[in-house]
Amino acid sequence: MGISHYIKDIGRGKDGARALDRSQAADLFGQVLDGRVTDLEVGAFCLAMRIKGETADEMSGFLDATHQRLHRVPDNGLTTVVLPSYNGARKLPVLTPLLALLLAQQGAAVVLHGTATESTRVTSASVLEALGVQAVAQVGPVAAGQVALIPTEVLCPGLKRLLDVRRVVGLRNPAHSLVKLMNPCAGQALVVGSYTHPEYAVSMGATFALTGQQALLLRGTEGEPVADPRRTPQMDLYQAGTHRTVQAAQTGSLAQVPDLPSADAADTARYIQAVLQGNVPVPPPLALQVQHILQALSP
């Protein structure tokens, strides 16, 4: 059928564009993920949505289409913690692997999924590799106390292709927001979502509420779903369509700045190992984030 009729609606500019309903958005995105549209249509879709912006209904439809096509992690009878890691580190060390391993130490099952979306950044995958944690080649069960590193292309090849469009056109598209919202698990999951700009906090929160997903949402570190080790961000918990703030943002001047490693993968891995062994304290914002996640997992 193609998606040109949808592009006519969403591609009329910031003021003239019309939003799609949830079922239309699911149909459009499903065709894109299945590779049933031309490269020109994909490019038009990405640019139109970049100008218009996604509504909660549209993003929910995009998620519906994605969840139908994911190779999902089997139900383990637990609530699995999901950490989407797509931004990586530019200035600060990427501590998403530390968050994952701290949670695993406390008995949580953790899925960390992602792919490199910018060539110049240090990824969670490179840090975990330095720690001896290898990415899986196929989706399998994740047990309590285990961290599974799953590349996006293993979960959904079409989603990986859409993310890679950024390398061609130089702009983000709906997939870059979607991967921070999706649940790759067949069973219960707590998605740890992060945003970089306040407007994304509003749109992501609206989508979590509309879809009824369980999620912890915070302003991440350089776009990663981990609390800034220097200052505690606000954290909001979404459960069954309801929302409450579980952690207020830290205000005022910092009394002390933690001693952090460089953004280099090997340096970050050594720091993480020292923290896990108890030789270096867990940064207080990360300790609070771990606490809130574990509380959300408790029945």
SULWO-V763642 format. One record per residue. N is the residue number from 1. PHI is phi in whole degrees, -180 to 180 (999 if undefined). Layout:
# SULWO-V763642
n = (N	N)
phi = (PHI	PHI)
This chain:
# SULWO-V763642
n = (1	2	3	4	5	6	7	8	9	10	11	12	13	14	15	16	17	18	19	20	21	22	23	24	25	26	27	28	29	30	31	32	33	34	35	36	37	38	39	40	41	42	43	44	45	46	47	48	49	50	51	52	53	54	55	56	57	58	59	60	61	62	63	64	65	66	67	68	69	70	71	72	73	74	75	76	77	78	79	80	81	82	83	84	85	86	87	88	89	90	91	92	93	94	95	96	97	98	99	100	101	102	103	104	105	106	107	108	109	110	111	112	113	114	115	116	117	118	119	120	121	122	123	124	125	126	127	128	129	130	131	132	133	134	135	136	137	138	139	140	141	142	143	144	145	146	147	148	149	150	151	152	153	154	155	156	157	158	159	160	161	162	163	164	165	166	167	168	169	170	171	172	173	174	175	176	177	178	179	180	181	182	183	184	185	186	187	188	189	190	191	192	193	194	195	196	197	198	199	200	201	202	203	204	205	206	207	208	209	210	211	212	213	214	215	216	217	218	219	220	221	222	223	224	225	226	227	228	229	230	231	232	233	234	235	236	237	238	239	240	241	242	243	244	245	246	247	248	249	250	251	252	253	254	255	256	257	258	259	260	261	262	263	264	265	266	267	268	269	270	271	272	273	274	275	276	277	278	279	280	281	282	283	284	285	286	287	288	289	290	291	292	293	294	295	296	297	298	299)
phi = (999	84	-120	-61	-68	-73	-62	-62	-78	-87	-102	-93	91	-58	-93	-96	-68	-111	-76	-88	-83	-63	-70	-64	-62	-65	-64	-59	-68	-62	-64	-65	-64	-80	72	-97	-128	-77	-61	-64	-66	-61	-62	-65	-60	-62	-70	-63	-71	-64	-77	-77	85	-94	-85	-63	-64	-65	-66	-64	-66	-60	-66	-56	-65	-67	-62	-70	-112	-72	-83	-88	-67	-60	-63	-106	79	-116	-95	-83	-84	-111	-117	-80	-125	-127	-87	74	-108	-116	-112	-94	-65	-83	-106	-59	-61	-64	-58	-61	-74	-64	-65	-64	-59	-91	94	-80	-90	-127	-111	-112	-121	169	-158	-74	-107	-139	-70	-91	-101	-85	-96	-61	-61	-69	-69	-64	-61	-65	-92	89	-101	-98	-68	-85	-94	-151	-76	-146	-65	-124	-91	-59	81	-117	-112	-110	-97	-119	-64	-57	-66	-75	-73	-163	-58	-64	-70	-61	-61	-69	-61	-72	-59	-58	-68	-92	-95	79	-130	-69	-137	-55	-62	-70	-84	-60	-65	-88	-117	-78	-110	-84	-105	-73	-98	-68	-148	-114	-86	-96	-96	-137	-136	-109	-126	-54	-64	-73	-62	-68	-69	-68	-62	-63	-70	-59	-66	-67	-86	74	-72	-89	-154	-113	-117	-151	-78	-82	-93	52	89	-88	-82	-131	-63	-60	-65	-92	-154	-72	-87	-66	-129	-121	-106	-114	-144	51	84	-104	-143	-151	-83	-103	-147	-79	-70	-72	-120	81	-77	-78	-75	-154	-102	-65	-83	-109	-77	-72	-76	-58	-60	-67	-63	-64	-63	-64	-63	-61	-61	-65	-66	-64	-84	84	-83	-131	-68	-69	-54	-52	-61	-71	-62	-66	-63	-58	-60	-68	-66	-64	-64	-68	-78	-72	-66)
